[in-house]
Amino acid sequence: MNFANLKPILSLSLLAGFVTTTGTSFAQENKTTSGASTQATVILDTTGSDWVELGASDFVRANCDEATWTWDGPTVHCTGKPVGVLRSKKKYRNLEFVGWWRHLSKGGNSGFFLWTPEDALEKLVPNRLPDAGIEVQVLDHGYTEQYETSSGKKATWFTTNGDIFPVGRSKLKPFPPLSPDGSRSFPKSNHSLGTPEWNFYYVRAIQGEVRLWVNGHEVSGGSGANPAEGYLCLESEGAPVEFRNIRIRELP
């Protein structure tokens, strides 16, 4: 099935395997409660003419150093320092995008900022993040251990499997399950891989509703985003991280 030809209002509930951005599929082994193995294989085809691969010419620095982000073809390496973002040249409203990411150190923190308004990026100084946008978090599993060791508290307010939440002035009604304070959409199942493995995100954002699939599984989202138009940003937040094969399709 060619998901690129589906109308965006349709649910991709069949997206249950580990997928690539080129139309090639991977079988993913799943264990049932009885211990039996099952496999699901699907294809997400992003090779159509309405899908565009984003590269160096499609992004500009918002507040990071020139050396923070280094492109090599479809892959961008981020040093993580200083804290800040790389933003798209274009603003987006209704869209879907895919991308691979991996952390290069234990406990790395990063993310995609969706619908980041222009005034959150103007005059943004180094070591600051935008005060608005919807974050699709990219967090390594080691962050939990580091947080609990340094704080002496249990990590109950975040997960490392694809949280979605509004940043600062932005608004969003997160889908359940929710963080204890109700501000984050927690993943309903855990599918992220730890460093140095690559992870695949598919994000669909239409009319203020955003949904995230992690390695083929729908996990989190929210509705009623305000604003629901803006820039797509990649986040630098203290640790080296890589993104590759970011492809985007604008929707009506």
Secondary structure as GFF3:
##gff-version 3
##sequence-region A 1 252
A	DSSP	three_ten_helix	3	5	.	.	.	ID=ss1
A	DSSP	beta_strand	18	19	.	.	.	ID=ss2
A	DSSP	beta_strand	25	26	.	.	.	ID=ss3
A	DSSP	beta_strand	28	31	.	.	.	ID=ss4
A	DSSP	beta_strand	37	40	.	.	.	ID=ss5
A	DSSP	beta_strand	52	53	.	.	.	ID=ss6
A	DSSP	three_ten_helix	56	58	.	.	.	ID=ss7
A	DSSP	beta_strand	59	61	.	.	.	ID=ss8
A	DSSP	beta_strand	69	72	.	.	.	ID=ss9
A	DSSP	beta_strand	75	78	.	.	.	ID=ss10
A	DSSP	beta_strand	84	92	.	.	.	ID=ss11
A	DSSP	beta_strand	95	103	.	.	.	ID=ss12
A	DSSP	beta_strand	109	116	.	.	.	ID=ss13
A	DSSP	three_ten_helix	118	120	.	.	.	ID=ss14
A	DSSP	beta_strand	132	139	.	.	.	ID=ss15
A	DSSP	alpha_helix	142	151	.	.	.	ID=ss16
A	DSSP	beta_strand	164	168	.	.	.	ID=ss17
A	DSSP	beta_strand	171	174	.	.	.	ID=ss18
A	DSSP	beta_strand	199	206	.	.	.	ID=ss19
A	DSSP	beta_strand	209	214	.	.	.	ID=ss20
A	DSSP	beta_strand	217	226	.	.	.	ID=ss21
A	DSSP	beta_strand	230	236	.	.	.	ID=ss22
A	DSSP	beta_strand	241	250	.	.	.	ID=ss23
###
